Amino acid sequence: MKLTPDSLATQLTERLLPAYLISGDEPLLVGEAADAVRARARALGFTEREVYFTERASDWDEVRGAAASRSLFGTRRILEIRMPSGRPGVAGAAALLALLGARDPETLLLILAPRLDRDAQNSDWVRAADAAGAWVQVWAVDRERLVGWLRGRARKLGLELNDEAFELLAARTEGNLLAAQQELQKLALLTSERKVAGESVLASTADSARFDVFQLSDAALAGDAPRALRILAGLRAEGTEPTLVLWGLTKALRDVWSARAATARAAPPPWQRQSATLARALERAPRLSFTSLAQRAARVDRMIKGRTTGDPWDEMALLASEFCARPLFAPLRAS
């Protein structure tokens, strides 16, 4: 069966399944889901826990051997397999299918994996895990849902934050739920009163937000220049390759150009559903100089390759601002 982290808690109160696959790229939520399974298993007499990290193909032989062996004391156990990717390989897939098919009542199989792509989701071993037990898919909490998530966590800690405090905390911890949870716990320890204002958040929390190039593309498409520049600064601080960042910006630029051209031809767009952010970009497209934007992007590329002087990050800040129709300086002119 397919579960979410929220529905997992209810399912565990009903019965403990033989196997659980927990996948996702959010460490806090994956860890909490795994902790819930382990706690329920211990309460039902699974007192031993064996953990295996499958980084090489030969590691699966060790897993097979452990599954075939019995404890000297005959105790029930948790066999925990931690996979660095969602592709265990031929040997790993065969081992997992064998383990899931064994249905050993004295062994609980707990598999932890990162987010599974479409091919991995359709693999035989994932289907077997879904059929034998439960597959808990952990999704990242996006910006739109982050304040709501923080409200729920604060409520559990007995904290009352005003709207400003929640917005500030969300801005400072976006993309980093572990930091968000730690900041809430710190606020609970530092504040004598349960009510927290924005000033307390500013005084006690660090900026731990994490971003990716897709968030940068969305911010640029939406025309949100302050957010785009903040994400750009965050990517630079995290050591993201500038080539990847430029790819994100140019992809967004190409999407707007293609959508505008399709609209001019009264042709259907090259995608099934047009996003709201792209629609906002199309509204301001008449005010954009695509020639200037292309020249700016080409200049960034030359800077990255060392073919011209300058800081590619500063140039990408100018590119993002011009794309949002809020240029910091006059746009480039064709020579």
HELIX and SHEET records of a PDB file:
HELIX    1   1 PRO A    5  GLU A   14  1                                  10    
HELIX    2   2 PRO A   27  ALA A   43  1                                  17    
HELIX    3   3 ASP A   59  ALA A   68  1                                  10    
HELIX    4   4 GLY A   89  ALA A  102  1                                  14    
HELIX    5   5 ARG A  118  GLN A  121  1                                   4    
HELIX    6   6 ASP A  124  ALA A  132  1                                   9    
HELIX    7   7 ARG A  143  LYS A  156  1                                  14    
HELIX    8   8 ASP A  163  THR A  173  1                                  11    
HELIX    9   9 LEU A  177  LEU A  190  1                                  14    
HELIX   10  10 GLY A  198  SER A  204  1                                   7    
HELIX   11  11 VAL A  213  ALA A  222  1                                  10    
HELIX   12  12 ALA A  225  ALA A  237  1                                  13    
HELIX   13  13 PRO A  242  ALA A  264  1                                  23    
HELIX   14  14 ALA A  276  ARG A  284  1                                   9    
HELIX   15  15 ALA A  285  ARG A  287  5                                   3    
HELIX   16  16 PHE A  290  ILE A  304  1                                  15    
HELIX   17  17 PRO A  312  PHE A  323  1                                  12    
SHEET    1   A 6 LYS A   2  LEU A   3  0                                        
SHEET    2   A 6 ALA A 134  VAL A 138  1                                        
SHEET    3   A 6 ALA A  19  GLY A  24  1                                        
SHEET    4   A 6 THR A 107  ALA A 113  1                                        
SHEET    5   A 6 ARG A  76  ARG A  82  1                                        
SHEET    6   A 6 PHE A  46  PHE A  53  1                                        
SHEET    1   B 2 GLU A 160  LEU A 161  0                                        
SHEET    2   B 2 LYS A 195  VAL A 196  1                                        
END                                                                             
